[in-house]
C-alpha cells in the first residue's frame, strides 16, 4: 500500500459510517534499526495547512485561538483502523466524541445558527 496515494486525503468514517474529515497527516514511529511503523493518522485543518506552508499553519493556529476554537490535530491510533478501501473506516471511534468535529460544531453554533435566526 502506498501511504501517500492510498491514505493521505482519504475520507475517514467513524464506526457508524459518519464522516470525520480527511486524513491530513500520517504519524510514523521511527525506531533505530527497524523500518518505520505507522502509529496513527492525523485529522485537522492545521495539519492540512502545514502541508501547504508552515506559516499558514501558524496563522491558522493563532486565528483559531483568537476565536476560541480548538484547532489541534486529532490523532487516530492505528489500532482503530478497521479497513482502508475508498475510505478509512474506523472501529470504536464515534463522531460524538467531543474532540472530533469540534470546529464544525463551533461553526454551526457561532455562524450557521446565527444566519438561520436572521433569515
Secondary structure, DSSP 8 states (H G I E B T S, - for coil): --HHHHTTT-EEE-TTS-EEEE--EEEEE--TTS--EEEEEEE-HHHHHHHH-HHHHHHHHHHHHHHT-----EEEEGGGEEEESSEEEESS--TTSTTSSHHHHHHIIIIIHHHHHH-
